[in-house]
Amino acid sequence: MSIIPIAARQAKPQPFARTLMPRDCGTGSCEVDVLASARHEAELDVEGFTRFALDQGWGDGLPLVPPTEARVRAFLAAHDRFPDEAICTLPPANAVLTVEKIAINAVMAGAPAGSLELLIAMALAIAEPDFELYGVNTTTAPVFPAFVANGPVRTRLGIPCGHGCFGGAASPAVAIGRAMRLIIRNVAGQVAGVTSQTTFGSPGRIAGVLVGEWEERSPWAPLAERRCGIAGDAVTSFGAMGTMNVLDTTSQAPSDFVEMIGRSLIYPATNCLSPAMAYGEVMVAINPVWAEILAPAFPDIADLQAALWREAALPGESLQARHREQLEAQGRIRADGRIYLTPEPKDILLFVCGGTGGLHATVLHSFGSCLAQTQPLAGPRA
């Protein structure tokens, strides 16, 4: 039997936070024009510019803020970055994402100027080879990058951690998530029916998903610290196939909650059980009330991952013969005759957020070959 464990590629450097040096010439003009993007004549009212942007292929269907030179310069002036600084390359277009391109798309999305470093970290996370952005952007699936923020950036930018954090809470996180979606459209080149063969798409491909971990209500270390040892501002990217709700109004004991959550994670047609995918991850957001109930029984979150993993399995005989044969050929059916959602317990990524009414958990299933990545945010010079 051959089980493929999920592991980061060898010789991959650990992420680290860089120190920024002040080097911007402000909102006015510089002696040398630092903005390299082409200028376009367009109407500056929102309705007129939105029509123009849609004709140019820049829009997502929602109103856009015209990215005038003054707005872009003001956005950049709030930071210590050169506009032509290359951040990463984004497929499928394999275009270079610069600070200036981030600023332009952030202005159009209505994102606050203070979000630049977060957007840079988000871009670096999805540009990591193990995230497999080419597949995420071009597949027939509805996958999109979802992001979990850790550290004080949650407070600085008003990223929701509690009620309605995955949608419905009014916060700058919506515009920041949309800015990343515009970057994926306008720089990476993801266009439905052209470079992306997504069958249905997803609401997450418009506004994205950006939530904060409610670290103050979590009995465990923050997600970024557990994954990479990053204590402070960081963001984790995850290739999400959407969100799934887990409802439990009956359980009282930790073991009962584990059984309900774990068994809800797996279903026969999840990407993690597709013969086309050799492995997969799953992300589970646990509300603070359930976290308090679970923590005494699972003070080490690795034990909670293991308990959920044991429940997140199906008997091999429950699948149609052809599906079962394909998974058998991959070594996915274990000696106990069961098929587990992920190769190992560590591949169930847990964090705490959501409202304090209990009752629910939120699950994000993965695209399979796309592995979560964590990046720190750069900080200002002391």
N, C-alpha and C positions, 0 to 999 in steps of 0.2 A: 504494500500500500504506500502510495507516495502523496504526502500532503505538502502543498506549497505554502510555507510560512510567509507572512507579510513582513518585510523588513526594508529599512531604508537602504538605498544603494550604497555600496562600499565607498569609502574615502569621501563621503559627503561631509563638508565642513559644518560645524555647529553654528547656528545663527547667533549673531551678536549685535548689540546696539552700537552704532557709530556715534561719534560726537560731531555736531554740526558747527561750521564756522560761518560767521556773518559775512555775506558777500552779495548783497542785493543792492541795486541802485534806486530803490523806492518806486513810488507810483509815477514819477515823472519820467521823461525820456533819458536814456543814457547817451553818452557820446557815441557809442556803438550800439545800434539797435539789437537788443538781445532776443527779440521775438522773431522766430524764423518762419512761422506759419504764414501761408498765403492769406492776403486780405481779400474779402469779398464785399461787394456792394449788396446790401440787403436792408429791408425794412427793419426798424428797430423796435416796433411794437411787438408784443409777444405773439399775437395772432399771425401777423405778417411774417415774422421770422420763423415761426413754427412751420408754416406752409413752405417757406423757402428751404428749411432744413430737411423736411420730408422729401421735397423734390431732389435735393442733393444726396439723399440716402443717409443723412446724419441723425434722423430723429427716431423715436420709439413710439410715436403716436400721441404722447402727452405734450402739453405745452412746454416750451423751452425758453430759457432766459437767453437773450442775444449775448454771445460772448464778445462784447466790444473790447477794443484794445485797453480802454481804461479799466474795465472790470477784470480782465486777465492780469493786467499789471498790479492792480490792487490785491488780487488773490496771491500773486507771487511775492509781493512786498511784505506779506505777513510771515515770510519764511526765509531761511538761510540756504537757498538752493539756486544754482544757476538754471535758467530755463532750458538750456540745451543739454543738461545732464541726462545721460541715457540711464534709465532704470533697469529695463529688461527687454526681451524680445517676446512677442506674443503671437502664437499661431492661431488660426491657420495662415494668416497673411505674412507671418514672420516679420512684422513691422516692429521698429524700435519705439518703445514707449519712453518719451522724454517727460521731464517735469512740466514743460509747457503744454504738452498734449493732455496731461492729467488736469492741469489748471483749466484748459478750455472746456473739457467735458464736464468738470466739476461745476464750472460757472453755468453751463447750459442746464445741468441737473438741479441747480439751486443749492448745492452743497456749501457749507460754511468754509471760509478760508482756513480755519484751524484744522480742517480734516486732511490737509495735504500729506502729512507724515503717515497717517493711518492709511490713506489710499495707496501710498508708496509701499507700505508693508503688505497690504492686501495684494497688490500687483506682484510683488516679489514672491509671495506665497504661492500664487497660482502659476507663476512662471517656473517654479521648481520642476525638474524633469519628472519626479515621482508623482506630481499632481496630474500629469498627462493631459494638459490643457488642449492639445490638438484633438484628442478623442472627445473631451467634454464639449468642445465647440462645434464639432462636425457630426456627431453621432445622430442616430434616429431617436435617441432617448430624450426625455425632457430635462436632463440634468443641467444644473447651474451651480456656480460656486456660492456656497453659504459661508458666513464668517461669524466667529465668536471672538469677542474682544475681552481682554483681561487688563487689569491695572487701572490707574487713575484716568486714563483716556475715556473710560466709560462716563465718568462724571463731567469731564471737561467738554465732551461733545454731546452729552445727553443721550447716550446710547441706552436703550431700555433694557432692564434686567428682570422686571417684574410683570405685572398684568399687561397682557397684549404685546409682549416683547417680540413675538414672531409676526405680528401684524395687527394693526389697530391702534397701537400706542402712537400718539402724535409726537414725533421727535425728529431731529436732524438725521438720524440713522437712515430714514427713508430716502432722503436726498443723497446721502453718501453711498448707499447701496445702488441707487439709480446711476450715480456718477460712474461706478465701476461697471455697470451694465452698458453705459454709453461707451466707455473705453473698450469693452469687449466687442461692441458693434463697430465702432469707428476706427479703432486702431488694430485690434486683433482680426477684425474682418468677419465676424460671425453674422451671417445673413440667412434667415430662414428660407429654405428652398433653393439656396444658391451654394453657400459654403457649409451650411448646416442642414442636415437632412432630418431634423427633429420632426417626428410624426405629429405630435400635438403641441409641443412647447409647454410652457408653464408660466404662471404669473410671476414666478421667481426670475424669469428672464426679462422682466421689465424693471421691477424695483429691487430685485435681489433680496437677500436676507442678511441682515447685520444685527446681531443681538449681543448683549453683554452677559457674562456669567455673573450671577449674584453672589460674589465672593463672600460678602459679609453674612450671608445666610447659609453658606455651604459649610458642612462639617469637615470637608476635605480640602486639600491644597488646590489652588486654581489649575485649570486645564493646562495653560501654557507652562506653568511650573512643573506639573507632573510629566508633561511631554518632553520639555527641553530644558528644564531648570531655569526658565526665565521668570524672575520675580519683578513684576512691573508691567509696563505697557507692552502688549503683544496682541497678535491676532492669529487665529487658526482658520485655515480654509478647508472646506469639505465639499466634495462633489455630490450635491444633494439631488435626489430624484423627487423632491417635494417634501411635504411634511405629513405625518400620520399621527393621529391622536390615539392615545391609550386611555380609556376610561375605567376607573375602578371605584365604585361607591360602596363596596362591601368589605374589602380586606381591612384587617386591623393589625395583623402580625407582619413583621418584616418578610418572613418566608412566603406569606400569601401575596404580598405586593411583588416580590421577585418572580413568583410563578406567573402572575398575570402579565407583568411587563415582558418577561422573557419569552413567554409563549406567543405574545402578540408581535414580537419582532420578526418572526419568520412566517413566510407564506410561499407556496410553490413557485409563483411567478416573479418573485423578487430577483433583481439583477444578481444578487449574491449567489443565487442557485442556478443562474444561466450557464449552460455548458460553454458558452462563449467567454465566460469570465472565470479565471482560475482561482480568484480570491475576491474578497471584498471586506469592507468595514461597515459599521453602522454607528450613528451618533444618537445618543439618547439624552434628552433634557429632562431632568427630574425636578419637580416643583419643591420649594423649600420645606413644605409640611412633610412630604414623603421623605425627603432627605433626613429630617430630624428623626423620623421613625426608623429609617434604615441604618443610620449611623451607629447606634449602640450594638447592633448585630454585626455590622461591617465597618469597624473603625478604619480598616485598611481598604481603600476603594478597590484595590486589586482583587480582594475577596468578593466584593460585590460584582465586579466584572465576571469573575469565574462562575458565580452563582447564576447570573443572567445567561451566560454562555451555555451552561448545562441545560437550561430550559429552552433556549433558542435552537431547537433541533426538531427534525421530522423523521419518522421511520422511513427508511428507504422504500419499503413496500407500499407506502402511501402514494408514490408517484406513478404515473403511467410508465409502462415498460420501457418505451423508447427513451424517455427522460432519465429513468433510473439507469439504463445501460450507459448513457453518455456520462453521467456523473460517476458511475463505477469505473469507467475507463480513465477518469481523471483522479481516481483515488479519493473521491469526496465522501464515499460511504465508509464509515469507520467500522472497527471490529465489532462494535455493539449494534451494528445495523442501522445507525442513525446518520443523518446528514446535518451537520452543524452550519449555522448561518455564516460564521467567520472561521478562519483557520485556528485562531487562538483567542482566549479571553481578552487579551490586550487590545484586540481589534474592535471591541465594543467601547466607544469613546463616550464617557459620561461627563456631564457638567450640570450645575444647578442654576435654574432660572425659573421665571414664571410667577403667576399670582399665588397668593397665600390661601386660596380656598381649597387647595388640595385637589383631589379627584382625577387629575389628568397628568400624563407625561406626553412629551412630543418626541417623535422618532423621525430621523432623517436617514433613509436608506441610500447607499452609495452607488456610484456608477460602476464599481467593480475594480477596474484597473487604475482608477484615480485614488491616490492615497492622500490623506489629510496632511497639511503642512503648517508649521507654526513659525511666525516671524516676529522679532521684536521691532518696536518703533524706535527710530533714531530720536535722540534728545538734543536740546540746545546746549551750547557751550556753557559750562559753569562759570 
